Amino acid sequence: MKKIILLLLLPTIVLAQKNYPALLNDYAQAAFKIKDFNGAMLVMQKGKVMYKKAFGLADREWNIANTVETKFRIGSVTKQFTAACILQLAEQGKLSLDDKLTKYVPDYPKGDSITIHMLLNHTSGITNYTNLAEFWPKAVLPLSTDSMIALFKNRPLDFSPGTKWNYSNSGFFLLGVIVEKASGKTFSAYLNENIIAKIGLTNTSMDRLDSVLAFRAKGYDKNQQGVWSHAMYISMEGPYSAGAIVSTVDDLYRWTKALHNNKILSAASTQKMMTPYLNKYGYGIGIDSLKTHKRVSHNGGIPGFVTNLSYYPADDVCVVVVSNNGSNSDGVSSALASILFDLPVQKPYMPKEIKIDSSQLDKYIGKYIAESPVELIKKNGKLYRRREGANDIELKPESAIRFFYADDSDRFIEFDVDKTGKMIKGWLIANGDKTEMKKQ
């Protein structure tokens, strides 16, 4: 009898198991219906598909839907593949990460002070060719390798090599040239033989516009009047080893798992690739965290396409988001991971701008530290976010204390005020997660 009584006295706890696939779908559907997300998503947890779905159209003229087999341009996610090619060649003894650029491009100005290591982690100081105004009129042309290099090689270095960090597509373009010089093969051939075929990425390749590619998505842009148009045409000779790969959500997951399981590189080389150097950047990949969850990731943007590939190694969670209409893939990716990690998430909605007295903005002006230094300024009676190396972004009032970014990135800035209206504290809000903005 005692045993029965004891059992009856024990508290009964019923833990409601969250339906994560349903929660992921609820967010994804809102991103599609409210924010026009167009593309595909894949969320994997410990080898299990938690969510996999495509949205919108791959071809608007023929009304062809995106599917999870659709091939998307992945832009700068290509850099992971390029870095792996370099590290493979280092393992084979065909190059050293300490090699100077002049070994492969002999006439490169100050190339004897720039190493492969610096090219891999964006510390070379070589200016980014996509930031040069003269590149874009030529981006439609199938430029030769020499013609591409000529666009940036005589530009002054942004800083002394190895001293600072600055994202450089130019550096990764040069890494493609180094792969060719060291291997004796074209970059595409080396990539195909040593990575793509090796791990069975049957839907991944360097993009070529003169070839027929099954299930290729077209890229689109939408103007402020809501009218769709074809994204700017760009020849793939420009992106090259910095951003010319096409792939699918499944192949990007296979690639990620193969890389982290040392199927591409030795454990030592993988560790080098994943080491955060300046600006939390490894070799062709970023290393940071989503709250307490370590994240290894990269995004990619190329006209009409935006990609985010994120892996959380301790959780064995991979999130792949690819878009062919410039959707906010970074924000969607973080939100999907946050749902799995039971972190706060704000479902997409369309904020409405209201009118407020511009004098109310004065108390918010100043310099802040949030995730990085930002400054709030006032121009023509409106509030703007200013950050070094980026364009000013208007902050539109949703209320007197809450403002949304005008770039449709689902980011907000909110302020706590006292009874007199004096600002107490500022917050940066992205996907429902609040980070304090400390005024300097």
DODREN-346642 format. One line per field, with one value per residue (C-alpha): chain; x, y negated, z; residue number from 1; residue in three letters. Coordinates in pm, 1 decimal. Each point is the difference from the previous one (the first is absolute). Layout:
// residues N
c <- [A;...] .
x <- [X;...] .
y <- [Y;...] .
z <- [Z;...] .
k <- [NUM;...] .
r <- [ALA;...] .
//
This chain:
// residues 440
c <- [A;A;A;A;A;A;A;A;A;A;A;A;A;A;A;A;A;A;A;A;A;A;A;A;A;A;A;A;A;A;A;A;A;A;A;A;A;A;A;A;A;A;A;A;A;A;A;A;A;A;A;A;A;A;A;A;A;A;A;A;A;A;A;A;A;A;A;A;A;A;A;A;A;A;A;A;A;A;A;A;A;A;A;A;A;A;A;A;A;A;A;A;A;A;A;A;A;A;A;A;A;A;A;A;A;A;A;A;A;A;A;A;A;A;A;A;A;A;A;A;A;A;A;A;A;A;A;A;A;A;A;A;A;A;A;A;A;A;A;A;A;A;A;A;A;A;A;A;A;A;A;A;A;A;A;A;A;A;A;A;A;A;A;A;A;A;A;A;A;A;A;A;A;A;A;A;A;A;A;A;A;A;A;A;A;A;A;A;A;A;A;A;A;A;A;A;A;A;A;A;A;A;A;A;A;A;A;A;A;A;A;A;A;A;A;A;A;A;A;A;A;A;A;A;A;A;A;A;A;A;A;A;A;A;A;A;A;A;A;A;A;A;A;A;A;A;A;A;A;A;A;A;A;A;A;A;A;A;A;A;A;A;A;A;A;A;A;A;A;A;A;A;A;A;A;A;A;A;A;A;A;A;A;A;A;A;A;A;A;A;A;A;A;A;A;A;A;A;A;A;A;A;A;A;A;A;A;A;A;A;A;A;A;A;A;A;A;A;A;A;A;A;A;A;A;A;A;A;A;A;A;A;A;A;A;A;A;A;A;A;A;A;A;A;A;A;A;A;A;A;A;A;A;A;A;A;A;A;A;A;A;A;A;A;A;A;A;A;A;A;A;A;A;A;A;A;A;A;A;A;A;A;A;A;A;A;A;A;A;A;A;A;A;A;A;A;A;A;A;A;A;A;A;A;A;A;A;A;A;A;A;A;A;A;A;A;A;A;A;A;A;A;A;A;A;A;A;A;A;A;A;A;A;A;A;A;A;A;A;A] .
x <- [0.0;285.7;136.4;-339.2;-40.6;345.8;-71.3;-322.9;178.8;264.5;-78.7;-100.6;179.0;-123.2;243.1;-162.6;224.0;20.7;-93.6;311.7;-83.6;-332.6;168.5;259.5;-272.7;-202.1;297.7;91.1;-354.0;-5.1;332.7;-150.1;-341.2;101.8;362.9;-12.4;264.4;73.0;232.6;55.1;80.4;146.8;38.7;186.1;53.9;223.6;-54.0;-378.1;-198.9;-184.1;-124.9;40.2;-207.2;17.6;-194.3;-86.9;116.1;320.6;-118.0;-264.6;-52.1;-90.8;-156.0;238.5;10.7;311.4;55.0;254.7;185.9;29.2;357.2;85.1;304.7;158.0;232.7;267.3;-82.5;230.1;290.9;-22.7;60.0;290.8;163.7;-33.2;168.1;294.4;31.6;-9.7;286.4;191.9;-50.2;135.0;309.1;-83.9;-9.5;50.5;-232.2;308.7;69.5;12.8;-244.1;289.8;78.5;-322.7;-56.7;360.1;-74.5;-256.5;89.6;118.2;-91.8;314.4;-160.3;-330.2;-33.9;-261.8;-101.1;-85.0;-204.9;-197.7;-99.5;-40.7;303.8;196.0;-104.7;-87.4;-295.9;-331.0;-76.8;-376.8;37.7;151.3;-243.4;183.7;-57.5;-376.7;-22.1;246.5;-174.5;-211.0;311.7;179.1;325.2;322.2;183.7;265.5;-265.3;-170.2;323.8;86.8;-313.9;143.0;368.4;132.6;-229.1;166.3;-33.6;-270.9;253.8;333.9;-40.8;-83.1;-84.2;-376.2;-305.7;-202.0;-222.8;154.4;-144.6;322.7;197.5;-217.5;18.1;378.2;-35.8;-173.4;298.2;231.9;-200.4;50.8;372.0;65.3;-213.6;54.7;-377.3;-276.0;-168.1;-323.0;174.4;186.3;-319.3;-196.3;259.0;108.4;-314.1;-319.8;54.3;175.3;-304.6;-273.9;-127.3;-198.1;-178.8;296.8;225.8;164.0;-266.8;41.1;-244.3;78.4;-118.7;-345.7;-52.4;-304.4;-210.1;188.8;-173.9;-12.4;77.8;-249.8;-29.8;-309.5;-21.1;-175.7;-314.3;-17.9;95.6;225.8;290.1;292.9;302.9;300.8;179.6;350.9;256.3;138.7;360.9;-14.7;-119.0;220.0;155.0;-148.5;-364.1;-95.0;-131.6;-358.4;-144.6;-307.0;-100.1;73.8;344.7;92.1;-92.0;206.8;292.5;-28.1;-9.0;288.4;209.6;-64.8;47.9;344.5;-102.5;146.0;304.4;203.2;-111.2;297.6;-87.4;-367.3;104.7;209.0;-297.7;-231.7;239.3;-135.5;266.0;-69.2;-368.0;-96.9;79.3;176.5;89.9;-303.0;-233.5;-121.8;5.7;-232.6;-298.3;-375.1;-26.1;175.3;-4.3;326.1;-62.2;218.7;-154.7;19.8;-248.3;6.1;-145.4;9.2;-254.4;-339.6;125.0;70.1;119.0;76.0;167.4;34.7;118.3;-15.4;259.5;-79.5;-369.0;56.4;-250.8;32.7;-218.9;7.7;-194.7;25.3;-195.6;-39.6;-159.0;239.4;-199.2;145.0;159.4;224.3;-294.7;-205.2;292.7;54.0;-372.3;-31.0;295.5;-140.7;-325.3;188.4;199.5;-310.6;127.1;-231.2;-118.5;-211.1;-221.4;24.2;-254.0;-27.3;65.9;-186.0;168.9;-161.5;71.1;171.7;141.0;360.6;107.6;-70.8;290.7;260.4;21.4;95.7;289.3;344.4;252.4;-85.5;157.4;-226.5;134.1;236.6;43.5;-284.9;-103.7;-349.9;-14.4;-269.1;-27.8;-280.5;-213.6;40.8;195.1;275.1;234.1;360.0;273.9;355.9;35.6;-375.9;-266.3;-222.8;-336.2;-313.9;-175.8;-374.0;-220.7;-249.4;-65.6;174.7;236.2;21.6;159.6;39.8;281.6;-112.2;198.9;-269.3;246.2;-238.6;219.4;-124.0;137.3;-206.8;50.5;-100.5;-100.1;-98.8;-316.1;150.7;88.5;372.8;175.8;116.4;117.9;12.8;-48.6;86.2;-262.6;60.5;-229.4;-143.9;338.7;80.5;355.3;62.1;140.0;227.4;30.4;355.8] .
y <- [0.0;-239.8;32.7;-84.7;-305.0;-125.1;30.4;-190.6;-280.1;-47.5;-303.4;81.6;-226.0;0.0;-174.0;-122.4;90.1;-289.4;71.5;-154.0;79.7;-180.3;-297.4;-18.4;16.8;-271.0;-236.8;97.5;-51.5;-347.7;-80.1;111.6;-165.9;-323.8;-54.7;161.9;260.5;185.1;301.4;310.9;91.9;306.4;52.5;311.3;113.9;299.6;140.4;-38.6;-227.5;-246.0;-218.0;-2.9;-209.8;-223.6;-319.5;-221.3;24.1;108.7;-156.6;-270.9;-15.7;368.9;19.0;279.7;58.2;28.0;348.3;141.5;128.0;-349.8;-119.4;-345.2;-219.8;0.8;-299.4;-27.3;335.0;107.0;-126.6;305.4;225.4;-213.2;2.3;379.0;32.6;-208.0;204.9;325.2;-121.9;-96.6;354.1;134.5;-217.9;-193.8;-331.0;-149.9;-239.4;-213.7;-27.5;-356.2;-117.4;-81.6;372.0;37.5;-352.3;-124.8;-360.4;-67.3;-326.8;66.8;364.5;104.7;-124.7;183.4;368.6;260.5;0.2;-369.9;54.1;275.8;-208.4;-343.9;-161.3;-60.8;-364.2;56.9;-218.3;171.6;-22.1;9.3;-333.2;-161.1;-200.2;94.4;371.0;1.7;-127.4;278.1;266.1;97.8;90.5;337.4;-156.7;199.6;72.6;-258.7;-261.8;63.4;-26.3;-320.5;-160.4;0.8;90.4;-354.8;-141.6;-105.1;260.7;-79.1;60.6;168.0;375.4;196.4;-300.4;-34.4;176.4;-102.8;228.8;48.0;188.8;-92.0;216.7;302.1;-61.7;21.6;322.3;154.8;-98.8;158.3;325.9;11.1;-77.3;251.8;283.0;-46.0;20.9;-252.8;-100.8;163.9;327.9;14.5;-75.7;265.4;273.6;-60.8;-119.4;25.8;354.7;112.1;-52.4;41.7;-354.2;84.7;-336.1;-229.5;-161.5;-319.3;-195.9;-39.2;-207.5;178.1;334.8;147.9;55.9;197.2;-156.6;-331.5;-283.5;-345.5;-298.5;-280.4;-341.9;-187.2;-377.4;-225.2;4.9;378.5;76.7;299.8;-17.6;216.6;-51.5;-169.8;224.6;90.1;218.8;279.3;-82.4;-276.8;198.1;300.6;158.8;-275.3;73.2;194.9;332.5;120.7;258.9;135.3;8.5;373.1;-29.9;-288.3;215.5;291.6;-235.1;-135.7;343.3;128.5;-303.2;20.0;377.4;-38.2;171.2;-287.7;-93.6;144.6;-90.1;-235.9;-184.1;-20.2;-153.2;-261.2;-83.5;-37.2;-207.1;-353.1;-248.2;-373.5;-96.1;357.1;119.5;325.5;113.9;-79.7;37.1;-197.4;126.2;-159.8;99.5;-31.2;-75.7;300.5;214.8;-3.7;-67.2;59.4;-176.3;-212.2;-192.4;-70.9;-275.7;-27.2;-193.4;161.3;261.0;7.8;307.4;83.9;325.8;42.3;293.7;29.8;269.4;59.9;45.1;174.3;-239.8;-120.3;-271.9;-66.3;-293.3;-85.5;-272.5;-116.0;-335.9;-161.7;107.1;-44.7;345.3;-94.6;-99.9;303.5;231.7;-144.9;15.1;365.0;94.0;-208.0;195.1;327.4;-148.5;-140.2;-355.7;-301.5;-40.4;-273.9;122.7;-213.6;-277.7;-318.9;-299.4;-320.7;-338.1;-274.1;-371.0;-140.5;-341.4;2.9;-175.0;329.4;155.2;-226.3;203.8;311.6;-153.2;121.9;283.3;345.3;340.8;296.4;297.1;-256.8;-377.8;-195.6;-361.1;-143.2;-325.5;-240.0;-104.2;-208.5;59.1;379.7;250.3;206.5;274.7;-65.7;263.6;-7.2;158.2;11.9;-226.9;-197.7;173.8;-193.5;101.5;-49.1;-59.3;272.5;-190.5;-279.2;256.1;276.5;-33.4;250.0;19.9;-126.9;274.3;260.4;204.7;64.6;-197.0;-253.1;-248.3;-58.8;-235.4;7.0;-345.0;-136.1;-191.7;-323.2;158.0;12.8;294.2;264.1;282.8;105.3;344.2;156.1;261.4;261.7;302.2;-70.4;7.9;-319.4;-128.2;-302.9;-307.0;-175.2;-370.6;-129.8] .
z <- [0.0;81.8;-351.7;-150.2;224.0;-85.9;-370.0;38.3;184.1;-269.8;-218.8;-352.5;-249.8;-356.0;-234.4;-316.3;-291.6;-241.8;-358.9;-152.8;-364.4;44.4;166.3;-277.0;-262.5;174.5;-17.6;-357.5;-125.8;155.8;-169.0;-331.8;29.0;170.4;-105.0;-345.8;83.2;-322.5;7.7;210.2;359.8;167.8;375.3;114.5;358.8;75.5;-347.3;16.4;-229.6;221.7;-285.0;-375.8;-235.6;-306.1;-61.8;-292.9;-358.5;-168.9;-327.1;12.1;-375.3;-23.2;348.3;101.8;373.9;210.0;139.9;242.8;-310.6;-148.7;-54.8;134.7;-32.2;345.8;-41.7;267.5;160.3;-286.4;211.6;228.4;-299.6;-122.0;342.4;14.7;-341.4;124.8;319.2;-196.3;-218.4;314.2;133.0;-329.5;33.6;-317.1;184.0;344.9;178.0;59.3;-374.4;-127.9;-264.4;-235.0;-28.5;-201.5;-134.1;-39.9;-94.9;274.4;178.0;356.6;-55.3;184.2;324.4;-53.7;91.9;-92.1;367.2;-27.6;-315.7;173.4;301.9;-163.7;161.3;-322.7;-38.4;-367.9;-87.7;-72.0;-373.2;54.0;184.4;-309.3;-211.6;-319.4;57.3;-39.5;-360.9;-87.2;210.8;-301.2;-200.6;-0.9;117.4;-6.0;324.1;-86.0;-77.1;333.5;195.3;-187.3;146.6;351.7;3.6;-39.4;266.6;324.4;274.5;253.2;279.4;63.6;-60.7;312.5;218.0;-49.2;-143.2;-303.8;-205.2;-343.4;-293.6;-175.0;241.6;-69.3;-374.1;34.1;200.5;-301.0;-212.9;257.8;-8.2;-377.4;18.4;279.7;-138.3;-372.8;-53.7;-46.7;322.9;-113.5;-88.1;331.5;194.7;-189.0;42.6;357.6;176.4;-202.3;-132.4;317.7;221.5;-260.4;-42.2;-311.9;-13.1;61.5;-259.7;-112.5;-183.9;-374.7;-197.7;-325.5;136.4;51.2;371.5;108.2;277.3;-13.1;187.1;-153.2;221.6;55.9;161.4;115.1;-8.1;250.9;-213.5;37.2;-361.5;-65.8;-243.1;-99.6;221.2;-153.3;-247.5;114.3;-172.1;217.4;-91.6;260.7;301.8;-95.3;311.1;218.4;-81.6;-314.7;137.1;-42.7;236.3;178.5;366.0;24.7;-157.9;229.3;298.2;-135.1;-51.3;354.3;162.3;-213.2;90.4;373.8;2.6;-161.4;-324.0;-204.1;206.0;282.1;351.8;29.7;-323.2;93.2;331.8;-182.4;-219.7;302.0;212.7;54.4;-99.4;-25.5;-2.5;101.0;-351.5;-86.7;-349.3;-216.8;295.9;302.4;358.4;254.3;210.4;21.3;370.1;161.5;-315.2;-194.3;-369.6;-303.8;-297.3;-310.7;-207.1;-368.5;-213.5;-376.7;-213.3;60.1;247.9;374.4;192.7;360.9;102.4;377.2;207.8;379.1;76.0;367.2;-84.3;-334.3;-154.8;-359.1;-153.0;-374.6;-144.3;-369.7;-176.9;-358.9;70.5;246.9;307.2;348.4;17.7;294.8;215.5;-101.4;77.5;347.4;74.7;-103.0;220.6;285.2;-16.3;45.2;288.4;173.3;-38.8;-52.3;-358.3;-150.3;-277.7;-315.9;-24.9;-200.1;229.0;-78.6;7.6;203.3;14.2;307.1;84.4;-120.9;321.3;181.9;-187.8;159.9;320.6;-196.5;-195.1;99.7;-11.0;132.5;45.8;-73.7;-195.4;-154.9;17.6;-159.7;-8.6;-21.4;-192.3;-115.4;-365.1;-146.9;306.1;-12.2;208.0;-163.5;108.7;-98.1;12.3;-127.2;-342.5;-63.4;-146.1;233.2;53.4;85.3;321.2;-46.7;304.8;84.4;321.3;187.5;156.6;-262.6;-344.6;-283.9;-252.9;-339.9;-179.5;79.7;205.2;292.2;238.0;251.7;250.9;311.1;293.2;364.4;124.1;340.1;86.8;-128.3;-334.9;73.0;-159.0;249.7;-221.2;-365.0;-153.2;-332.9;-90.9;-269.3;-39.7;344.9;173.6;192.6;42.2;215.0;-174.7;248.1;-65.4;0.0] .
k <- [1;2;3;4;5;6;7;8;9;10;11;12;13;14;15;16;17;18;19;20;21;22;23;24;25;26;27;28;29;30;31;32;33;34;35;36;37;38;39;40;41;42;43;44;45;46;47;48;49;50;51;52;53;54;55;56;57;58;59;60;61;62;63;64;65;66;67;68;69;70;71;72;73;74;75;76;77;78;79;80;81;82;83;84;85;86;87;88;89;90;91;92;93;94;95;96;97;98;99;100;101;102;103;104;105;106;107;108;109;110;111;112;113;114;115;116;117;118;119;120;121;122;123;124;125;126;127;128;129;130;131;132;133;134;135;136;137;138;139;140;141;142;143;144;145;146;147;148;149;150;151;152;153;154;155;156;157;158;159;160;161;162;163;164;165;166;167;168;169;170;171;172;173;174;175;176;177;178;179;180;181;182;183;184;185;186;187;188;189;190;191;192;193;194;195;196;197;198;199;200;201;202;203;204;205;206;207;208;209;210;211;212;213;214;215;216;217;218;219;220;221;222;223;224;225;226;227;228;229;230;231;232;233;234;235;236;237;238;239;240;241;242;243;244;245;246;247;248;249;250;251;252;253;254;255;256;257;258;259;260;261;262;263;264;265;266;267;268;269;270;271;272;273;274;275;276;277;278;279;280;281;282;283;284;285;286;287;288;289;290;291;292;293;294;295;296;297;298;299;300;301;302;303;304;305;306;307;308;309;310;311;312;313;314;315;316;317;318;319;320;321;322;323;324;325;326;327;328;329;330;331;332;333;334;335;336;337;338;339;340;341;342;343;344;345;346;347;348;349;350;351;352;353;354;355;356;357;358;359;360;361;362;363;364;365;366;367;368;369;370;371;372;373;374;375;376;377;378;379;380;381;382;383;384;385;386;387;388;389;390;391;392;393;394;395;396;397;398;399;400;401;402;403;404;405;406;407;408;409;410;411;412;413;414;415;416;417;418;419;420;421;422;423;424;425;426;427;428;429;430;431;432;433;434;435;436;437;438;439;440] .
r <- [MET;LYS;LYS;ILE;ILE;LEU;LEU;LEU;LEU;LEU;PRO;THR;ILE;VAL;LEU;ALA;GLN;LYS;ASN;TYR;PRO;ALA;LEU;LEU;ASN;ASP;TYR;ALA;GLN;ALA;ALA;PHE;LYS;ILE;LYS;ASP;PHE;ASN;GLY;ALA;MET;LEU;VAL;MET;GLN;LYS;GLY;LYS;VAL;MET;TYR;LYS;LYS;ALA;PHE;GLY;LEU;ALA;ASP;ARG;GLU;TRP;ASN;ILE;ALA;ASN;THR;VAL;GLU;THR;LYS;PHE;ARG;ILE;GLY;SER;VAL;THR;LYS;GLN;PHE;THR;ALA;ALA;CYS;ILE;LEU;GLN;LEU;ALA;GLU;GLN;GLY;LYS;LEU;SER;LEU;ASP;ASP;LYS;LEU;THR;LYS;TYR;VAL;PRO;ASP;TYR;PRO;LYS;GLY;ASP;SER;ILE;THR;ILE;HIS;MET;LEU;LEU;ASN;HIS;THR;SER;GLY;ILE;THR;ASN;TYR;THR;ASN;LEU;ALA;GLU;PHE;TRP;PRO;LYS;ALA;VAL;LEU;PRO;LEU;SER;THR;ASP;SER;MET;ILE;ALA;LEU;PHE;LYS;ASN;ARG;PRO;LEU;ASP;PHE;SER;PRO;GLY;THR;LYS;TRP;ASN;TYR;SER;ASN;SER;GLY;PHE;PHE;LEU;LEU;GLY;VAL;ILE;VAL;GLU;LYS;ALA;SER;GLY;LYS;THR;PHE;SER;ALA;TYR;LEU;ASN;GLU;ASN;ILE;ILE;ALA;LYS;ILE;GLY;LEU;THR;ASN;THR;SER;MET;ASP;ARG;LEU;ASP;SER;VAL;LEU;ALA;PHE;ARG;ALA;LYS;GLY;TYR;ASP;LYS;ASN;GLN;GLN;GLY;VAL;TRP;SER;HIS;ALA;MET;TYR;ILE;SER;MET;GLU;GLY;PRO;TYR;SER;ALA;GLY;ALA;ILE;VAL;SER;THR;VAL;ASP;ASP;LEU;TYR;ARG;TRP;THR;LYS;ALA;LEU;HIS;ASN;ASN;LYS;ILE;LEU;SER;ALA;ALA;SER;THR;GLN;LYS;MET;MET;THR;PRO;TYR;LEU;ASN;LYS;TYR;GLY;TYR;GLY;ILE;GLY;ILE;ASP;SER;LEU;LYS;THR;HIS;LYS;ARG;VAL;SER;HIS;ASN;GLY;GLY;ILE;PRO;GLY;PHE;VAL;THR;ASN;LEU;SER;TYR;TYR;PRO;ALA;ASP;ASP;VAL;CYS;VAL;VAL;VAL;VAL;SER;ASN;ASN;GLY;SER;ASN;SER;ASP;GLY;VAL;SER;SER;ALA;LEU;ALA;SER;ILE;LEU;PHE;ASP;LEU;PRO;VAL;GLN;LYS;PRO;TYR;MET;PRO;LYS;GLU;ILE;LYS;ILE;ASP;SER;SER;GLN;LEU;ASP;LYS;TYR;ILE;GLY;LYS;TYR;ILE;ALA;GLU;SER;PRO;VAL;GLU;LEU;ILE;LYS;LYS;ASN;GLY;LYS;LEU;TYR;ARG;ARG;ARG;GLU;GLY;ALA;ASN;ASP;ILE;GLU;LEU;LYS;PRO;GLU;SER;ALA;ILE;ARG;PHE;PHE;TYR;ALA;ASP;ASP;SER;ASP;ARG;PHE;ILE;GLU;PHE;ASP;VAL;ASP;LYS;THR;GLY;LYS;MET;ILE;LYS;GLY;TRP;LEU;ILE;ALA;ASN;GLY;ASP;LYS;THR;GLU;MET;LYS;LYS;GLN] .
//
